[in-house]
Amino acid sequence: MSQNERVMSELLPCPFCGESDVFVERIQLSSCSVICNGCAARGPECEPYDDEDLDAEDANDWSPGEAAARREWNRRAALKPEDA
């Protein structure tokens, strides 16, 4: 799966509580983070990493940093608990 495909995928459930009710919140002017509505876990605050992130944000009308925040959340959520 390419980086862009990972960004485009839906957000995975929370790696801590399993809740699927997660959302992206804009933290600052150029950064976002994913937050779990179940346990309030928060992904890293992310800014756009490269042109691919900027292209994904433009194509999806996302906030700055949302592509990177989604990718990092899904990377963490895809880990097995023993790998986290």
N, C-alpha and C positions, 0 to 999 in steps of 0.2 A: 504494500500500500504506500503510495507516495505521500509526501508531506501534505500536499494540498488535499488529498482524499481524506487524510486524518482530520484536517481542519474542518472539512465540509461535513464530516460525520456528526451525528447528534452527540450531545454530551452523555458520557457514561454515568452510571449511578455513583454515588459517593463511595469512595473506597473504605470509609470508616464505619458508616452505618447502613449502607446499601440503599439509601433513599434515592429515588430517581427524580425527585423534585429539586433540581439544581438550576441555577441561573447565572448569567454573566452580569456583573455590575461594573460600571465605569468608576474607577477609583480616582484618577486624576485626569488631566486634559488628554494625555496620551497613553493611558494605561488602564487595563481591566483585570478583573479577577473573577473566578467562578466561585460561587457560594452555595452551600447545601442548606436547603430549608429545613432538613431534618435535625441535623446536629450542629449547624452553623460552621462546619469546617470550611476553610477558605483555601483556594488554590493560590499559587504565587501571583504577585502583581506583575503583569507582563506588559511590555511595550512591543510594537512591531519589530520583528527580528530582521526581516529582509524584504526584498521586492515581492516575493511570493506571498508573504503575509499581507502586504499592502494591497496586492491584487485581490486576494480573498476578501479582505475587508471592503474594498470597493464593490466587488461583485455581489456581496451579500448585504450591503448597507449596514455593516457592523461598525461599532465604535473603534477608535484606535487602540490597538493592543488586544482586541478580542480574538483574533485568529491565534495568536500566541497563547493566550490564556486558555482557549479551548484545547489546543494541542497539548499543553502541559497538564491540564486536568485529565484529559483522556489518557495520557501516558501514565500518570500516577494511578488512575482508576483501573487501568488494565493490568497492573502488577498483581501478583498473588500476595495475600497478606504476609507470607513469610519473606517475600522479596522487598516489601515496603520499608 
